């Protein structure tokens, strides 16, 4: 049963990362900047770290 919970958590994390990536890349920009895109993706993944810690602690305890 624990493996099922872990798989569900991983699926949620992967789904949210996919949605975030698609959200960042959906806009077309006349002046495309790969640095800007990398900054946006970096912010999304950095924002997910506290969420992962909270979810991990919730299921740990």
PDB file of N, CA, C, O and CB in Angstrom:
ATOM      1  N   UNK A   1       0.820  -1.199   0.000  1.00  0.00           N
ATOM      2  CA  UNK A   1       0.000   0.000   0.000  1.00  0.00           C
ATOM      3  C   UNK A   1       0.862   1.261   0.000  1.00  0.00           C
ATOM      4  O   UNK A   1       0.500   2.261  -0.618  1.00  0.00           O
ATOM      5  CB  UNK A   1      -0.932   0.000   1.205  1.00  0.00           C
ATOM      6  N   UNK A   2       2.013   1.215   0.698  1.00  0.00           N
ATOM      7  CA  UNK A   2       2.892   2.381   0.703  1.00  0.00           C
ATOM      8  C   UNK A   2       3.415   2.710  -0.682  1.00  0.00           C
ATOM      9  O   UNK A   2       3.562   3.881  -1.033  1.00  0.00           O
ATOM     10  CB  UNK A   2       4.050   2.155   1.641  1.00  0.00           C
ATOM     11  N   UNK A   3       3.699   1.678  -1.475  1.00  0.00           N
ATOM     12  CA  UNK A   3       4.188   1.910  -2.831  1.00  0.00           C
ATOM     13  C   UNK A   3       3.148   2.605  -3.689  1.00  0.00           C
ATOM     14  O   UNK A   3       3.498   3.422  -4.541  1.00  0.00           O
ATOM     15  CB  UNK A   3       4.594   0.600  -3.477  1.00  0.00           C
ATOM     16  N   UNK A   4       1.892   2.301  -3.482  1.00  0.00           N
ATOM     17  CA  UNK A   4       0.823   2.952  -4.236  1.00  0.00           C
ATOM     18  C   UNK A   4       0.766   4.440  -3.902  1.00  0.00           C
ATOM     19  O   UNK A   4       0.605   5.269  -4.798  1.00  0.00           O
ATOM     20  CB  UNK A   4      -0.535   2.284  -3.940  1.00  0.00           C
ATOM     21  N   UNK A   5       0.893   4.777  -2.650  1.00  0.00           N
ATOM     22  CA  UNK A   5       0.874   6.185  -2.229  1.00  0.00           C
ATOM     23  C   UNK A   5       2.056   6.928  -2.840  1.00  0.00           C
ATOM     24  O   UNK A   5       1.905   8.048  -3.329  1.00  0.00           O
ATOM     25  CB  UNK A   5       0.906   6.300  -0.682  1.00  0.00           C
ATOM     26  N   UNK A   6       3.227   6.309  -2.811  1.00  0.00           N
ATOM     27  CA  UNK A   6       4.413   6.944  -3.383  1.00  0.00           C
ATOM     28  C   UNK A   6       4.237   7.139  -4.887  1.00  0.00           C
ATOM     29  O   UNK A   6       4.609   8.187  -5.416  1.00  0.00           O
ATOM     30  CB  UNK A   6       5.673   6.100  -3.095  1.00  0.00           C
ATOM     31  N   UNK A   7       3.682   6.160  -5.578  1.00  0.00           N
ATOM     32  CA  UNK A   7       3.445   6.302  -7.010  1.00  0.00           C
ATOM     33  C   UNK A   7       2.450   7.417  -7.322  1.00  0.00           C
ATOM     34  O   UNK A   7       2.612   8.133  -8.310  1.00  0.00           O
ATOM     35  CB  UNK A   7       2.945   4.993  -7.584  1.00  0.00           C
ATOM     36  N   UNK A   8       1.441   7.563  -6.503  1.00  0.00           N
ATOM     37  CA  UNK A   8       0.468   8.637  -6.692  1.00  0.00           C
ATOM     38  C   UNK A   8       1.135   9.994  -6.497  1.00  0.00           C
ATOM     39  O   UNK A   8       0.899  10.923  -7.270  1.00  0.00           O
ATOM     40  CB  UNK A   8      -0.717   8.476  -5.719  1.00  0.00           C
ATOM     41  N   UNK A   9       1.965  10.109  -5.466  1.00  0.00           N
ATOM     42  CA  UNK A   9       2.670  11.369  -5.215  1.00  0.00           C
ATOM     43  C   UNK A   9       3.588  11.708  -6.381  1.00  0.00           C
ATOM     44  O   UNK A   9       3.635  12.857  -6.821  1.00  0.00           O
ATOM     45  CB  UNK A   9       3.480  11.288  -3.908  1.00  0.00           C
ATOM     46  N   UNK A  10       4.317  10.718  -6.883  1.00  0.00           N
ATOM     47  CA  UNK A  10       5.216  10.939  -8.015  1.00  0.00           C
ATOM     48  C   UNK A  10       4.416  11.352  -9.251  1.00  0.00           C
ATOM     49  O   UNK A  10       4.846  12.234  -9.994  1.00  0.00           O
ATOM     50  CB  UNK A  10       6.046   9.666  -8.309  1.00  0.00           C
ATOM     51  N   UNK A  11       3.283  10.741  -9.476  1.00  0.00           N
ATOM     52  CA  UNK A  11       2.448  11.102 -10.628  1.00  0.00           C
ATOM     53  C   UNK A  11       1.950  12.536 -10.518  1.00  0.00           C
ATOM     54  O   UNK A  11       1.908  13.257 -11.515  1.00  0.00           O
ATOM     55  CB  UNK A  11       1.256  10.144 -10.749  1.00  0.00           C
ATOM     56  N   UNK A  12       1.575  12.951  -9.323  1.00  0.00           N
ATOM     57  CA  UNK A  12       1.113  14.326  -9.125  1.00  0.00           C
ATOM     58  C   UNK A  12       2.248  15.312  -9.379  1.00  0.00           C
ATOM     59  O   UNK A  12       2.049  16.339 -10.027  1.00  0.00           O
ATOM     60  CB  UNK A  12       0.554  14.511  -7.699  1.00  0.00           C
ATOM     61  N   UNK A  13       3.434  15.000  -8.871  1.00  0.00           N
ATOM     62  CA  UNK A  13       4.589  15.876  -9.076  1.00  0.00           C
ATOM     63  C   UNK A  13       4.939  15.974 -10.552  1.00  0.00           C
ATOM     64  O   UNK A  13       5.171  17.067 -11.069  1.00  0.00           O
ATOM     65  CB  UNK A  13       5.798  15.369  -8.281  1.00  0.00           C
ATOM     66  N   UNK A  14       4.976  14.844 -11.223  1.00  0.00           N
ATOM     67  CA  UNK A  14       5.310  14.854 -12.645  1.00  0.00           C
ATOM     68  C   UNK A  14       4.245  15.589 -13.463  1.00  0.00           C
ATOM     69  O   UNK A  14       4.571  16.310 -14.407  1.00  0.00           O
ATOM     70  CB  UNK A  14       5.469  13.420 -13.159  1.00  0.00           C
ATOM     71  N   UNK A  15       2.990  15.408 -13.102  1.00  0.00           N
ATOM     72  CA  UNK A  15       1.913  16.106 -13.796  1.00  0.00           C
ATOM     73  C   UNK A  15       2.004  17.608 -13.614  1.00  0.00           C
ATOM     74  O   UNK A  15       1.821  18.366 -14.567  1.00  0.00           O
ATOM     75  CB  UNK A  15       0.571  15.613 -13.308  1.00  0.00           C
ATOM     76  N   UNK A  16       2.288  18.045 -12.384  1.00  0.00           N
ATOM     77  CA  UNK A  16       2.396  19.486 -12.142  1.00  0.00           C
ATOM     78  C   UNK A  16       3.614  20.065 -12.858  1.00  0.00           C
ATOM     79  O   UNK A  16       3.557  21.197 -13.337  1.00  0.00           O
ATOM     80  CB  UNK A  16       2.481  19.774 -10.631  1.00  0.00           C
ATOM     81  N   UNK A  17       4.712  19.316 -12.942  1.00  0.00           N
ATOM     82  CA  UNK A  17       5.881  19.783 -13.683  1.00  0.00           C
ATOM     83  C   UNK A  17       5.563  19.903 -15.175  1.00  0.00           C
ATOM     84  O   UNK A  17       5.988  20.854 -15.830  1.00  0.00           O
ATOM     85  CB  UNK A  17       7.071  18.829 -13.466  1.00  0.00           C
ATOM     86  N   UNK A  18       4.820  18.944 -15.702  1.00  0.00           N
ATOM     87  CA  UNK A  18       4.437  19.002 -17.112  1.00  0.00           C
ATOM     88  C   UNK A  18       3.526  20.196 -17.387  1.00  0.00           C
ATOM     89  O   UNK A  18       3.725  20.914 -18.367  1.00  0.00           O
ATOM     90  CB  UNK A  18       3.739  17.702 -17.528  1.00  0.00           C
ATOM     91  N   UNK A  19       2.542  20.407 -16.540  1.00  0.00           N
ATOM     92  CA  UNK A  19       1.637  21.545 -16.718  1.00  0.00           C
ATOM     93  C   UNK A  19       2.409  22.855 -16.633  1.00  0.00           C
ATOM     94  O   UNK A  19       2.188  23.764 -17.432  1.00  0.00           O
ATOM     95  CB  UNK A  19       0.513  21.517 -15.661  1.00  0.00           C
ATOM     96  N   UNK A  20       3.315  22.950 -15.664  1.00  0.00           N
ATOM     97  CA  UNK A  20       4.129  24.160 -15.535  1.00  0.00           C
ATOM     98  C   UNK A  20       4.989  24.404 -16.756  1.00  0.00           C
ATOM     99  O   UNK A  20       5.109  25.539 -17.217  1.00  0.00           O
ATOM    100  CB  UNK A  20       5.004  24.073 -14.311  1.00  0.00           C
ATOM    101  N   UNK A  21       5.588  23.352 -17.281  1.00  0.00           N
ATOM    102  CA  UNK A  21       6.421  23.493 -18.473  1.00  0.00           C
ATOM    103  C   UNK A  21       5.591  23.926 -19.666  1.00  0.00           C
ATOM    104  O   UNK A  21       6.011  24.803 -20.420  1.00  0.00           O
ATOM    105  CB  UNK A  21       7.140  22.185 -18.784  1.00  0.00           C
ATOM    106  N   UNK A  22       4.436  23.338 -19.850  1.00  0.00           N
ATOM    107  CA  UNK A  22       3.567  23.727 -20.962  1.00  0.00           C
ATOM    108  C   UNK A  22       3.055  25.151 -20.799  1.00  0.00           C
ATOM    109  O   UNK A  22       2.906  25.873 -21.785  1.00  0.00           O
ATOM    110  CB  UNK A  22       2.392  22.764 -21.076  1.00  0.00           C
ATOM    111  N   UNK A  23       2.784  25.559 -19.568  1.00  0.00           N
ATOM    112  CA  UNK A  23       2.307  26.920 -19.316  1.00  0.00           C
ATOM    113  C   UNK A  23       3.376  27.940 -19.689  1.00  0.00           C
ATOM    114  O   UNK A  23       3.064  28.973 -20.280  1.00  0.00           O
ATOM    115  CB  UNK A  23       1.904  27.088 -17.839  1.00  0.00           C
ATOM    116  N   UNK A  24       4.623  27.662 -19.352  1.00  0.00           N
ATOM    117  CA  UNK A  24       5.709  28.593 -19.643  1.00  0.00           C
ATOM    118  C   UNK A  24       5.994  28.663 -21.131  1.00  0.00           C
ATOM    119  O   UNK A  24       6.304  29.735 -21.652  1.00  0.00           O
ATOM    120  CB  UNK A  24       6.969  28.191 -18.892  1.00  0.00           C
ATOM    121  N   UNK A  25       5.894  27.543 -21.820  1.00  0.00           N
ATOM    122  CA  UNK A  25       6.289  27.514 -23.226  1.00  0.00           C
ATOM    123  C   UNK A  25       5.144  27.764 -24.198  1.00  0.00           C
ATOM    124  O   UNK A  25       5.369  27.729 -25.408  1.00  0.00           O
ATOM    125  CB  UNK A  25       6.911  26.202 -23.538  1.00  0.00           C
ATOM    126  N   UNK A  26       3.939  28.011 -23.729  1.00  0.00           N
ATOM    127  CA  UNK A  26       2.825  28.154 -24.668  1.00  0.00           C
ATOM    128  C   UNK A  26       2.810  29.510 -25.375  1.00  0.00           C
ATOM    129  O   UNK A  26       2.274  29.621 -26.477  1.00  0.00           O
ATOM    130  CB  UNK A  26       1.518  27.953 -23.942  1.00  0.00           C
ATOM    131  N   UNK A  27       3.384  30.530 -24.762  1.00  0.00           N
ATOM    132  CA  UNK A  27       3.362  31.855 -25.376  1.00  0.00           C
ATOM    133  C   UNK A  27       4.468  31.975 -26.419  1.00  0.00           C
ATOM    134  O   UNK A  27       5.596  31.528 -26.211  1.00  0.00           O
ATOM    135  CB  UNK A  27       3.514  32.952 -24.305  1.00  0.00           C
ATOM    136  N   UNK A  28       4.118  32.583 -27.535  1.00  0.00           N
ATOM    137  CA  UNK A  28       5.131  32.866 -28.548  1.00  0.00           C
ATOM    138  C   UNK A  28       5.653  34.267 -28.295  1.00  0.00           C
ATOM    139  O   UNK A  28       4.897  35.202 -28.032  1.00  0.00           O
ATOM    140  CB  UNK A  28       4.555  32.727 -30.000  1.00  0.00           C
ATOM    141  N   UNK A  29       6.954  34.379 -28.384  1.00  0.00           N
ATOM    142  CA  UNK A  29       7.600  35.653 -28.109  1.00  0.00           C
ATOM    143  C   UNK A  29       8.377  36.078 -29.346  1.00  0.00           C
ATOM    144  O   UNK A  29       9.149  35.297 -29.903  1.00  0.00           O
ATOM    145  CB  UNK A  29       8.533  35.557 -26.866  1.00  0.00           C
ATOM    146  N   UNK A  30       8.169  37.329 -29.775  1.00  0.00           N
ATOM    147  CA  UNK A  30       8.873  37.827 -30.951  1.00  0.00           C
ATOM    148  C   UNK A  30      10.377  37.871 -30.701  1.00  0.00           C
ATOM    149  O   UNK A  30      11.181  37.640 -31.605  1.00  0.00           O
ATOM    150  CB  UNK A  30       8.357  39.218 -31.337  1.00  0.00           C
ATOM    151  N   UNK A  31      10.734  38.170 -29.474  1.00  0.00           N
ATOM    152  CA  UNK A  31      12.149  38.215 -29.111  1.00  0.00           C
ATOM    153  C   UNK A  31      12.392  37.054 -28.160  1.00  0.00           C
ATOM    154  O   UNK A  31      12.380  37.225 -26.941  1.00  0.00           O
ATOM    155  CB  UNK A  31      12.550  39.602 -28.455  1.00  0.00           C
ATOM    156  N   UNK A  32      12.612  35.875 -28.722  1.00  0.00           N
ATOM    157  CA  UNK A  32      12.795  34.673 -27.917  1.00  0.00           C
ATOM    158  C   UNK A  32      14.126  34.735 -27.198  1.00  0.00           C
ATOM    159  O   UNK A  32      15.155  35.080 -27.778  1.00  0.00           O
ATOM    160  CB  UNK A  32      12.713  33.410 -28.787  1.00  0.00           C
ATOM    161  N   UNK A  33      14.080  34.395 -25.935  1.00  0.00           N
ATOM    162  CA  UNK A  33      15.307  34.366 -25.144  1.00  0.00           C
ATOM    163  C   UNK A  33      15.350  33.057 -24.373  1.00  0.00           C
ATOM    164  O   UNK A  33      14.495  32.789 -23.529  1.00  0.00           O
ATOM    165  CB  UNK A  33      15.391  35.589 -24.178  1.00  0.00           C
ATOM    166  N   UNK A  34      16.352  32.253 -24.673  1.00  0.00           N
ATOM    167  CA  UNK A  34      16.462  30.983 -23.962  1.00  0.00           C
ATOM    168  C   UNK A  34      16.784  31.226 -22.490  1.00  0.00           C
ATOM    169  O   UNK A  34      16.401  30.433 -21.630  1.00  0.00           O
ATOM    170  CB  UNK A  34      17.540  30.092 -24.607  1.00  0.00           C
ATOM    171  N   UNK A  35      17.478  32.309 -22.205  1.00  0.00           N
ATOM    172  CA  UNK A  35      17.790  32.633 -20.806  1.00  0.00           C
ATOM    173  C   UNK A  35      16.504  32.918 -20.026  1.00  0.00           C
ATOM    174  O   UNK A  35      16.360  32.491 -18.880  1.00  0.00           O
ATOM    175  CB  UNK A  35      18.748  33.853 -20.728  1.00  0.00           C
ATOM    176  N   UNK A  36      15.575  33.638 -20.652  1.00  0.00           N
ATOM    177  CA  UNK A  36      14.293  33.937 -20.017  1.00  0.00           C
ATOM    178  C   UNK A  36      13.503  32.656 -19.764  1.00  0.00           C
ATOM    179  O   UNK A  36      12.907  32.495 -18.699  1.00  0.00           O
ATOM    180  CB  UNK A  36      13.473  34.904 -20.888  1.00  0.00           C
ATOM    181  N   UNK A  37      13.495  31.745 -20.733  1.00  0.00           N
ATOM    182  CA  UNK A  37      12.777  30.488 -20.572  1.00  0.00           C
ATOM    183  C   UNK A  37      13.389  29.643 -19.464  1.00  0.00           C
ATOM    184  O   UNK A  37      12.665  29.051 -18.663  1.00  0.00           O
ATOM    185  CB  UNK A  37      12.771  29.711 -21.883  1.00  0.00           C
ATOM    186  N   UNK A  38      14.714  29.583 -19.411  1.00  0.00           N
ATOM    187  CA  UNK A  38      15.379  28.813 -18.367  1.00  0.00           C
ATOM    188  C   UNK A  38      15.118  29.417 -16.992  1.00  0.00           C
ATOM    189  O   UNK A  38      14.951  28.686 -16.016  1.00  0.00           O
ATOM    190  CB  UNK A  38      16.883  28.740 -18.634  1.00  0.00           C
ATOM    191  N   UNK A  39      15.082  30.743 -16.906  1.00  0.00           N
ATOM    192  CA  UNK A  39      14.769  31.388 -15.630  1.00  0.00           C
ATOM    193  C   UNK A  39      13.362  31.033 -15.176  1.00  0.00           C
ATOM    194  O   UNK A  39      13.144  30.734 -14.002  1.00  0.00           O
ATOM    195  CB  UNK A  39      14.918  32.912 -15.744  1.00  0.00           C
ATOM    196  N   UNK A  40      12.403  31.063 -16.100  1.00  0.00           N
ATOM    197  CA  UNK A  40      11.024  30.722 -15.753  1.00  0.00           C
ATOM    198  C   UNK A  40      10.893  29.275 -15.301  1.00  0.00           C
ATOM    199  O   UNK A  40      10.232  28.988 -14.304  1.00  0.00           O
ATOM    200  CB  UNK A  40      10.108  30.974 -16.936  1.00  0.00           C
ATOM    201  N   UNK A  41      11.523  28.366 -16.034  1.00  0.00           N
ATOM    202  CA  UNK A  41      11.466  26.958 -15.643  1.00  0.00           C
ATOM    203  C   UNK A  41      12.177  26.731 -14.318  1.00  0.00           C
ATOM    204  O   UNK A  41      11.715  25.942 -13.494  1.00  0.00           O
ATOM    205  CB  UNK A  41      12.084  26.075 -16.728  1.00  0.00           C
ATOM    206  N   UNK A  42      13.281  27.406 -14.110  1.00  0.00           N
ATOM    207  CA  UNK A  42      13.999  27.294 -12.837  1.00  0.00           C
ATOM    208  C   UNK A  42      13.134  27.743 -11.675  1.00  0.00           C
ATOM    209  O   UNK A  42      13.124  27.104 -10.623  1.00  0.00           O
ATOM    210  CB  UNK A  42      15.282  28.116 -12.872  1.00  0.00           C
ATOM    211  N   UNK A  43      12.410  28.832 -11.857  1.00  0.00           N
ATOM    212  CA  UNK A  43      11.525  29.329 -10.797  1.00  0.00           C
ATOM    213  C   UNK A  43      10.412  28.328 -10.495  1.00  0.00           C
ATOM    214  O   UNK A  43      10.046  28.135  -9.336  1.00  0.00           O
ATOM    215  CB  UNK A  43      10.919  30.684 -11.196  1.00  0.00           C
ATOM    216  N   UNK A  44       9.882  27.701 -11.522  1.00  0.00           N
ATOM    217  CA  UNK A  44       8.828  26.713 -11.311  1.00  0.00           C
ATOM    218  C   UNK A  44       9.352  25.544 -10.494  1.00  0.00           C
ATOM    219  O   UNK A  44       8.709  25.114  -9.536  1.00  0.00           O
ATOM    220  CB  UNK A  44       8.272  26.218 -12.654  1.00  0.00           C
ATOM    221  N   UNK A  45      10.519  25.028 -10.868  1.00  0.00           N
ATOM    222  CA  UNK A  45      11.058  23.874 -10.150  1.00  0.00           C
ATOM    223  C   UNK A  45      11.506  24.242  -8.740  1.00  0.00           C
ATOM    224  O   UNK A  45      11.386  23.430  -7.823  1.00  0.00           O
ATOM    225  CB  UNK A  45      12.226  23.274 -10.922  1.00  0.00           C
ATOM    226  N   UNK A  46      12.022  25.455  -8.556  1.00  0.00           N
ATOM    227  CA  UNK A  46      12.390  25.903  -7.207  1.00  0.00           C
ATOM    228  C   UNK A  46      11.140  26.059  -6.350  1.00  0.00           C
ATOM    229  O   UNK A  46      11.167  25.764  -5.155  1.00  0.00           O
ATOM    230  CB  UNK A  46      13.175  27.241  -7.265  1.00  0.00           C
ATOM    231  N   UNK A  47      10.049  26.519  -6.947  1.00  0.00           N
ATOM    232  CA  UNK A  47       8.798  26.675  -6.196  1.00  0.00           C
ATOM    233  C   UNK A  47       8.234  25.314  -5.797  1.00  0.00           C
ATOM    234  O   UNK A  47       7.510  25.218  -4.806  1.00  0.00           O
ATOM    235  CB  UNK A  47       7.761  27.455  -7.029  1.00  0.00           C
ATOM    236  N   UNK A  48       8.548  24.270  -6.544  1.00  0.00           N
ATOM    237  CA  UNK A  48       8.033  22.942  -6.216  1.00  0.00           C
ATOM    238  C   UNK A  48       8.764  22.297  -5.026  1.00  0.00           C
ATOM    239  O   UNK A  48       8.231  21.381  -4.398  1.00  0.00           O
ATOM    240  CB  UNK A  48       8.142  22.039  -7.433  1.00  0.00           C
ATOM    241  N   UNK A  49       9.976  22.767  -4.715  1.00  0.00           N
ATOM    242  CA  UNK A  49      10.735  22.162  -3.624  1.00  0.00           C
ATOM    243  C   UNK A  49       9.991  22.250  -2.288  1.00  0.00           C
ATOM    244  O   UNK A  49       9.881  21.230  -1.608  1.00  0.00           O
ATOM    245  CB  UNK A  49      12.096  22.834  -3.504  1.00  0.00           C
ATOM    246  N   UNK A  50       9.470  23.424  -1.870  1.00  0.00           N
ATOM    247  CA  UNK A  50       8.724  23.452  -0.602  1.00  0.00           C
ATOM    248  C   UNK A  50       7.481  22.565  -0.631  1.00  0.00           C
ATOM    249  O   UNK A  50       7.122  21.962   0.380  1.00  0.00           O
ATOM    250  CB  UNK A  50       8.317  24.878  -0.273  1.00  0.00           C
ATOM    251  N   UNK A  51       6.837  22.487  -1.771  1.00  0.00           N
ATOM    252  CA  UNK A  51       5.655  21.627  -1.891  1.00  0.00           C
ATOM    253  C   UNK A  51       6.051  20.172  -1.680  1.00  0.00           C
ATOM    254  O   UNK A  51       5.363  19.434  -0.974  1.00  0.00           O
ATOM    255  CB  UNK A  51       4.978  21.808  -3.274  1.00  0.00           C
ATOM    256  N   UNK A  52       7.149  19.761  -2.286  1.00  0.00           N
ATOM    257  CA  UNK A  52       7.617  18.394  -2.129  1.00  0.00           C
ATOM    258  C   UNK A  52       7.980  18.095  -0.674  1.00  0.00           C
ATOM    259  O   UNK A  52       7.690  17.009  -0.173  1.00  0.00           O
ATOM    260  CB  UNK A  52       8.819  18.142  -3.035  1.00  0.00           C
ATOM    261  N   UNK A  53       8.608  19.046  -0.003  1.00  0.00           N
ATOM    262  CA  UNK A  53       8.981  18.847   1.403  1.00  0.00           C
ATOM    263  C   UNK A  53       7.733  18.703   2.262  1.00  0.00           C
ATOM    264  O   UNK A  53       7.668  17.819   3.116  1.00  0.00           O
ATOM    265  CB  UNK A  53       9.850  20.021   1.913  1.00  0.00           C
ATOM    266  N   UNK A  54       6.744  19.560   2.044  1.00  0.00           N
ATOM    267  CA  UNK A  54       5.514  19.514   2.840  1.00  0.00           C
ATOM    268  C   UNK A  54       4.774  18.201   2.609  1.00  0.00           C
ATOM    269  O   UNK A  54       4.323  17.564   3.562  1.00  0.00           O
ATOM    270  CB  UNK A  54       4.600  20.707   2.495  1.00  0.00           C
ATOM    271  N   UNK A  55       4.648  17.799   1.357  1.00  0.00           N
ATOM    272  CA  UNK A  55       3.958  16.537   1.056  1.00  0.00           C
ATOM    273  C   UNK A  55       4.730  15.359   1.634  1.00  0.00           C
ATOM    274  O   UNK A  55       4.137  14.432   2.185  1.00  0.00           O
ATOM    275  CB  UNK A  55       3.781  16.361  -0.469  1.00  0.00           C
ATOM    276  N   UNK A  56       6.055  15.397   1.509  1.00  0.00           N
ATOM    277  CA  UNK A  56       6.874  14.325   2.066  1.00  0.00           C
ATOM    278  C   UNK A  56       6.728  14.224   3.574  1.00  0.00           C
ATOM    279  O   UNK A  56       6.595  13.126   4.115  1.00  0.00           O
ATOM    280  CB  UNK A  56       8.326  14.537   1.706  1.00  0.00           C
ATOM    281  N   UNK A  57       6.754  15.365   4.259  1.00  0.00           N
ATOM    282  CA  UNK A  57       6.591  15.359   5.706  1.00  0.00           C
ATOM    283  C   UNK A  57       5.198  14.906   6.113  1.00  0.00           C
ATOM    284  O   UNK A  57       5.029  14.227   7.126  1.00  0.00           O
ATOM    285  CB  UNK A  57       6.872  16.737   6.271  1.00  0.00           C
ATOM    286  N   UNK A  58       4.213  15.279   5.328  1.00  0.00           N
ATOM    287  CA  UNK A  58       2.838  14.876   5.635  1.00  0.00           C
ATOM    288  C   UNK A  58       2.698  13.355   5.615  1.00  0.00           C
ATOM    289  O   UNK A  58       2.070  12.766   6.495  1.00  0.00           O
ATOM    290  CB  UNK A  58       1.855  15.510   4.635  1.00  0.00           C
ATOM    291  N   UNK A  59       3.290  12.731   4.602  1.00  0.00           N
ATOM    292  CA  UNK A  59       3.174  11.282   4.501  1.00  0.00           C
ATOM    293  C   UNK A  59       4.182  10.555   5.385  1.00  0.00           C
ATOM    294  O   UNK A  59       3.970   9.392   5.727  1.00  0.00           O
ATOM    295  CB  UNK A  59       3.352  10.853   3.066  1.00  0.00           C
ATOM    296  N   UNK A  60       5.266  11.212   5.756  1.00  0.00           N
ATOM    297  CA  UNK A  60       6.273  10.612   6.636  1.00  0.00           C
ATOM    298  C   UNK A  60       5.721  10.452   8.044  1.00  0.00           C
ATOM    299  O   UNK A  60       5.927   9.432   8.702  1.00  0.00           O
ATOM    300  CB  UNK A  60       7.553  11.467   6.663  1.00  0.00           C
ATOM    301  N   UNK A  61       5.008  11.497   8.492  1.00  0.00           N
ATOM    302  CA  UNK A  61       4.473  11.491   9.855  1.00  0.00           C
ATOM    303  C   UNK A  61       3.115  10.893   9.802  1.00  0.00           C
ATOM    304  O   UNK A  61       2.452  10.776  10.833  1.00  0.00           O
ATOM    305  CB  UNK A  61       4.429  12.905  10.477  1.00  0.00           C
TER     306      UNK A  61
END
